[in-house]
Amino acid sequence: MLIRDWMTKDVITVGPETSMMKASKLMRERKISRLPVVDDSGRLLGIVSDRDLKEASPSKATSLDMHELYYLLSEIKVKDIMTKTPLAVKPSETVEKAAVLMMNNNFGGLPVVDENLKVVGIITDSDVFKVLVEITGVTEGGVQLAFSLPNSPGKLKDVLDDLKGFGARIVSVLTSFTHADEGHRAVYIRIQDPDKSVLTEMVDALSQKYTLLYWVRDNLNPIIP
């Protein structure tokens, strides 16, 4: 999945001379936690986050009076506190790459730039969550079956063929090596919810033929204590 299809295109930016107070107010009003900093042509110069603003703000124990405090905050510019060499991604790159960069660097979002380094969007951890929900098909409900399969050609096809034999309608197929045994992979298959009798028969047959780690029927209603 490409970043261009999931990024926020109507991105809010600020200039380097924007005051810290104005940037903070803008974030609060728009309910965002980061702002790309651009020059007059829209080229990326840096990024400022709510964390940058908090770190630059005077301590609550300051001896400054209110007027002095407001003057100080109005004098601090975005250019003084922004990250000046921010990581960025292109719209033609994958959401997966953006997710890895965010995870490895503990970022909540990345600016998206074109070939001329002009900001054309921003992708955040919220966008990545949306992608996860979309590719799993969880909003369709249904049943997820998890298998441990040998990492060799044809093994997944065998499972899918057996599911087809039970009339199962596949919603999504995901694989992972992270929690799998050596030489195996974990495969997560979501199907539309079958009749109870069919599900019981299907689970029994698949358990005898493959290593079925679990099966679960998703109920999207939250648990409320």
Secondary structure, 3 states (H helix, E strand, C coil): CEHHHCCECCCCCECCCCEHHHHHHHHHHHCCCEEEEECCCCEEEEEEEHHHHHHHCCCCCCCCCHHHHHHHHHHCEHHHHCECCCCCECCCCEHHHHHHHHHHHCCCEEEEECCCCEEEEEEEHHHHHHHHHHHHCHHHCCEEEEEEEECCCCHHHHHHHHHHHCCCCEEEEEEECCCCCCCEEEEEEEECCCCHHHHHHHHHHHHHHCEEEEEEECCCCCCCC
